[in-house]
């Protein structure tokens, strides 16, 4: 059955793209480019081509007639679109402003495969992401809509569903604006990243796996995990990101004693300590030796310390205690 598509998308600053597509009953397809961006163009008509059964099937699977007539988010400027789709006697006429149907990206992929010169899909869009940290690996696949986490002794696969668009936007923003500060680069804590983009290009990055070298890394890993809410495994271990203290920073630890719910502040020079470690600390006027568990670590300039520095006692060192295992 013959099909007809007229599609317009764009915005005030970049202009609008408009195309008409004619699909005959024998799967022959012809398209006309009516407008491209800010410039008016002479109508550019393609030669007739045979439409593959797979491409035809993908169009039907979009179920355009089930889309709502209007999608709208009240944001100034942004992206607007309008679609007219005819299939025999049935007609869909819908529009949107900064909001889209659930399978919108599949629709743009479908158009982009037919008319690549209009670039309905951003050429540098991330399609696959692989992060390897020691012997663990995180993989994100836009097409398969999956997050795969290979741990030392297990593999976890999570179906991202329609969240795939948001999670890849998060990744796109992070990697496209990535800043790495070499001065804090710790060569023994590197993540190897491979990025595969829509145009087929591949980027390979050696990423220092700490917050000081890569600002925003902590938040990025945490946000990735929130999209996979059913994923109980930690993304990379033993900890999400090892934060390296900046030079000349005061390291303060909040600790908790077994018999108390309160937290007490101690200082340390030991950069290897981490949350969860049990340490030996001096307590009371006589500085009696006791054990406590670190529940928080922070890095401060001297003027930012919550108490005068001379009043903050120092952690003696790490303590190995089996009676803390179930604490």
N, C-alpha and C positions, 0 to 999 in steps of 0.2 A: 504494500500500500504506500502511495506517495507521501512524502513528508516534507515539511517546509519549516525552516528555522530563520528567524531574524533576531539577532542578538547585538545589544549595545552595552558597553561597559566603559567606565572611566571616571574622571573627576575634573574639577575646574582648572587645576594647575597643569595636569598632564594631557588634557583633552580626552576625547572619546574614540573608541574603536567600534565600528559597526560592520557587521557581515551578514549576508543572506546565504542560506544553504538550501539547495534543492536536491532531494533524493527521490529518484523515480522508483517505480514499482519493481524494476529489474536491478535494483541496487546501484544504479549509476548515480554519481554525485557530482554536482557543479556548485561552486560558490562564487560570490561576488563580494569584493571588499569595497564598501561604500565610504568608509572614513577610517583614518589611521592617526590617532593621537590628535595633536593640535592642528594638523594640516588637513585641508580638504584634498581629496585625491580624485582623479578620474576613476570611474568604475573599472575595477580590475577583475576580469572574469576568468576563472580557471577553465582549463579544458576538462571534458568529461572523463571521469575515472571510475573504475569498478570499485565498489565499496566491499571490503572484506566482510565475511560473515561474522567474525569476531567483533569488528568495529560496529557493525549493525546491531549485534547482540548487546554490546556495551551501552549503546544508546537506549535500547528498550529497557535495560536494567536500571537506568536512571529514574524511571517511573515519574517523569516530569508532570504527568497529569495529577499526581498526588501532592505536588508542591502547593503551598499556600499562594494566594494572589499577591500578597504584600509582605515584605520583610523590611523592618525599619528600626533603626537605632538613632536616637536624636543626637547626632554629632555634626558639628559644622564641617562642611566640605566632605572629605573622605571619598568613598567610592559609591557610585550609583550604577544601577544596571536595569535593563529591561529585556524581557524575552517573550517572543511570540513563537509558539510551537504548534504546528498543525499536523495532524495525522488523520487523513481521510476527512471525516466530518467533525472530528474532535479538535477543539482549539484551546490551548492554554495561553493566557496573557498575564504575565506576572512582572513584578518590579521590586526593587529593593534599594535601600540606602544603608550601607555599612552593616548589613545583615543578610544572611544567606540560608538556603536549604542545607540540610545535613550533609548531603552528598555533593556539595558544591565543587569541591576540589576535583572529584571524579569527572564532573561536567567540564571543567576547564581543561583537564588533561585530555579529554575526548576532543575538544575543539583544537587544542594545541597540536595534537597529532595530525589533524587535517590541514591546519593553516599555521605552520610554525613561524612564518614571517611576521605574524601579528603578535607573537609572544604573549599569549594569554597566560602563560606560566613564566614566572621569573626564572631566567636562565641559571642563576646561581642558587636556586632553591635547593635546600638539603633534602636528599632522598634516603640516604643511609648514613648512619653514624656508628663507628666502632671505637670504643675506648678500652684500652688494655692497661691494667695497673697490676704490676707483678704478674701473678699467674691467674688473675681474674679478668673477665671481659664483660663489658656492657655493650649491647647492640640494639639499635633502634632502626626500624624499617618502615618507611612511610607507606609503601605499597602493600606490604603484608599487615600493616597496622599492629606490629608486635614490638614488645620490649623483651629482650632475652638477656638474662644475667647468668653467666657461667661462673660458678663459684669453684672453690677447690674440690669440693666433694659433691656438688649438686648443680643442677641446671634449672633455672626458673624462667618460664615463658608466660608473659602477660599480654592479654589482648587489649589493645588501647582503644579499639572501637572508634567512635567519632571524636575522642579526645586527641587523636593523632595530630589533628591540625594545630591544636594549642601547644602540644608538647614540642612539635617541630618549630613552631614560632619561638618558643622559649630557647630552643637550641640555636635557631638562626640568629636571634638577637645576641646570644652569648658569644658564639664563634665569629660572627661578622664584626663584632666590636671588641674582640679579645685583645687584652693588653697583658703583656708578660714583662715583669720587672726582673731583669737578669741578676740584679745585685743580691737578691734573696734566693737565687736558684740553688736548689739542693739536688745534686746530681744523682743521689741514691734514692730519690723519691719522685720518679717521673712516670707520667701516664702517656702512652702513645695513642694518638688519635688519628683516625682516618675518616675523612669526609668525602662522600660521593654526592655530586651535585646534578641537577637536572640536565645540564648540557654534557654530562658524561665526564667532566673533569674531576680529578681527585686531589684533595689536599691532605698532606700528612704533617702532623704537628707533634713535637715533643713538648709536653705540658708539665711544668713543675707542679707537683701536686700539693700545693700549700697556698693558703689564703693571702699571704703577704706577697708572693710572686704573682699570683693571679687573683686580683680583687674580684669578689663576687662568686668565687668557686664554691664556697660553702653553700650559699643560697641556691646556686644552680643545681648542685647535687641534691639538695633537699627538695627543690621544686620538682625535679624529675621523679623523685620517689613519691611525691604526693599524687601524681597522675596515675601511678600504679598502686592504688590504695590497698589492693589485695596482696601486694608483694611484701611478705613478712621478712624476707632476707635483707640484710644491710647491703647497700650498694658500696662495694669495696670494703675491705676490712684490713686491720682491726678497727679502724675508725674512718669516718667519712672523709675527712680532710685533716691532715696534721698541720696545725697552725704553727708557723715558726715565729717566735717572738722577734720584734724589731730590735735593732741595736739600741743599747742604752735604755731599754725599757725595764721597768720594775715588774717582776712576775709575782702576782698575788694569787693565792689559792684559797678557796673556801673549803673547809673540811668539816666532817660530821663525825662525832664520836658515837660508839655503839649504844650508849645509854642515853643519848640526847637527840632531839629533833632539830636543835639549833645548829647554825652554821657559824664557824669561827674563821677569821682571816689570818693566814700565815704567808710569809714571803719565801721565795726560793731562788736559787741561781741555777737549778737543775732544769735544763730545757727539755729533758727526756721524759719528765713527769707528765702524766695525762689523767684525765677524769677517770675515776674508778680505782686508781692506785691507792694502796694502803701505805701510809707513811708514819715514821716516828716523829713525834713532835714534843716540845717541852710544854708543860702545863703548870699553871699556878705560880705562886711566889717562889717556890723552891725549884721550879722548872723540872718537875718530875717527868720521867719518860713515859709517854703513852702513845697509843696508836689511833689514827683517824683515817677516814677515807676521803679522798679529794672528790668534791662534787662540782667544782667550777674552777676554771683558770682564766685569768685576765691579765692583760698587759697594759701598763699605765706609765705615764710620765710621773715624776715625783710629786708634782703639784696636784695630780689627779688622785693620789692615794686617799682612801677613806679615813685614814688615821695618820697622825704624825709617824714618819718612818721609824723613828727610834722606839715607838711603842709596839711595832709589829714584830712578833717573834718569827724566827726562821725555822723552816722544816729541817730536821736533822738529816733525813734521807729516806729512801724507799724501804719498806718493811714487808717481808714475806710471812704471811700468817694464814694458815689453813682455816682457822676459826672464823675468818671473815668471808669465806666463800659464799655463804648463804645469807650474808648480811643485807 
